Amino acid sequence: MATPRSFESRLLLRFCRKPGSADYPMSGVHYDQGKELEKLREAFPNITTEVAGQVVMDYGCGFGYQAVALAEHAQLVYGIEINESCVAAAKALAEARNAADRTIFALRLTDGMKADAIVSRNSFEHFPQPRETLAEMAGALSPRGRLYITFSPPWYSPWGAHMGYFCKIPWVHLLFSETAVMTAPSVPT
């Protein structure tokens, strides 16, 4: 049963793009197949050759698109994601793309997980204790390993809510509650 929208969410939707419309660039899928690594390559042009044959960790992997794409080049990819539904979706994606034998998705890092390369694309601004998270990553990195980290806009920047695909209003996350911002695009009208 769908959760009904609050008045605030309904008001927010008046200012935003409609899912399925021509100006709505994300229709529930974060990456087009074959383009999952494009944004990562913008920051790290040689990423696929640098991780070829290595054990890679995608820390904050979301729905697993990038992790599964990295598995085409790496020996093994760990996808770490705290959202259980994202982990389930990532496992299903790996199965569908015949990468389940080269990907392991988990809700948290465990002692046995070590990687030659750790990727964290646009996740750090979501970590409540970034210093501790970075230390955890460093502990999982092999002695000559490399970190590949990018940052999206922090929460208090104009597009910090990461909702630009959904809403045309800058600072929407400061004008509306976090609950309204996070639930408005996902709750059916």
N, C-alpha and C positions, 0 to 999 in steps of 0.2 A: 504494500500500500504506500503510495507516494505521500511524502510530507507536504502539507499545504504551505504555500508561500505566505510569508508575513507581509503586512502592509509595506514595510520597508523594502523587502525584496521585490514586490510588485512595482513599487515606485522606481527602484533602481532599473528594472527591466525596461521602463519607458525611455531610458537614455541609452540603451544598449542595442547591439546587433541581435538579430534573431537567428538562432541556430538554423542552418540550412539555407540562409540567404546568401546572395552573391558576395557580400562583404564580410562574411563570417569565415575566417580562414581555418578554423579548427572545428571539425564536426565530430568531436569525441575521440579523434585519433591524433596523436601528437606528431607523428612523422609519416610521410608517405613511404611506402616500401621502396627500398633502394636509395633513399635520401636520409636515412637515420643518422648518418655520421657527418652530414654537411656542416652543421653548426659547430661540431667538435673540430672539424678540419679547418674552420675559419680561424680558430685559435692555435691549433696544432696541425699544420698542413701535412706532416709526415706521420701522423698518429698510427695509421694502419701498418706501415712498415716498421715503425718503432716497437709495436707490440706483437709483431708476427712471431708466432710460436711461443709466446710467453703466457704466464698466468696473470690475468688482469682482473681487477676489481672495479666495478661500477658502483660507487658509493652514493646512494640516493638515486637509485636506478629507475624509480617510478614504475611505469608499465613494462619496462624491460626492452623497449625498442632498440636503444643504443647498445645495451648489453648483448642482445641477440646478434646485432650487426657486427659487434666486435668479435663475437665467437667465430665469425667467418675467417678471421685472421689469427686469433689467439689460440693457444693450446686449450685454455680453460678460462671461463669468465665467471666470477662471483658477482651476483647482483645483490646489493644490500639495500633494503627498503623497509621503513617502519610501518608502512600501510599494508595491512594484510590483504586487502582486495587488490592492491597493485601487485603484490607478490603472486597472488593466484593468477592474475591476468598475464604477468610476465612468464610464468610457467606454461600457461596455455599457448602463449605466443611462441615460446621456444619449441614446444611440441609441434605446433603448426608449421614452423619453419625448419623442422628437422635439426634443431640445435640443442635439444634437451640433453644430449650426451656431452655437450661442451659448456653447459651453463648450470650453475647452482644458485638458486635464489633463496635468500634468507632474510629474516626480520632484523637480525643483528649480526655483528661480527662475532665469531667464536675463536677460541684459542688456536685451533688448527688451520685457520685461514691465513695464508701468506700469499702475497702477490709481488710480481716483478714490476707491475705498473698499477697505479690506482688513479682512476678517473672520477672526478666529481664535477659534473657540468651543471652550473646554475642551481646548486643545492645548498651551498654554505649559508646563504641568507635565511634558510629555513631551520638551521641547527640552533637549538637554544643555547648550547655551550660550544661555540665553534673552536675555542682553544682545546677543550677536551676531545672534541671530535678529531681535530687535526693530530693530536697526540695518539689517539686510537689508530688513525690511519698510518701514522709513522711506525707504530708498533707492528702493524700487519705488513709492512713493506720489507722486501728482501734487502740485504745490505747495499746493493748497487741499484736498487729500484728507483723509479721516478714517479712523482706526483704530477697529474695533469688536472689543474683546477681552474674553473672559470666561475665568475660571479654574475648573477643577474642583478638588476637594481635592488638595493635594500628597501625594506618596507616603507620608509619615510621619503623615498624619492618619488617623482611624479608617476612613474609606472611600476612602483614597487609591489603592487598587488599581483603582478603578472597577469593582469586581466585585459591587456590591450587587445587581445584577439576577440574579447567578448564585449568590452565596453570602451567607448570612445572618450570617456571622461578621465583626465588625469587626476590623480589623488582620489580616485573613487573610494579607496580603502580608508581615507580619512573623512570622507563625507558620509559614508555609510558604515554600519557596524561590520566587523569581520564576519559574523554569521551571515549577514545579508550578502556580502561580497562572495563568500565561499559557497553559499547554497543557491543563490539566484540562478546561475547558469545551469545548474545540474538538476533542479527540480522541475518536472514538467508543468506547463501552464494549464 
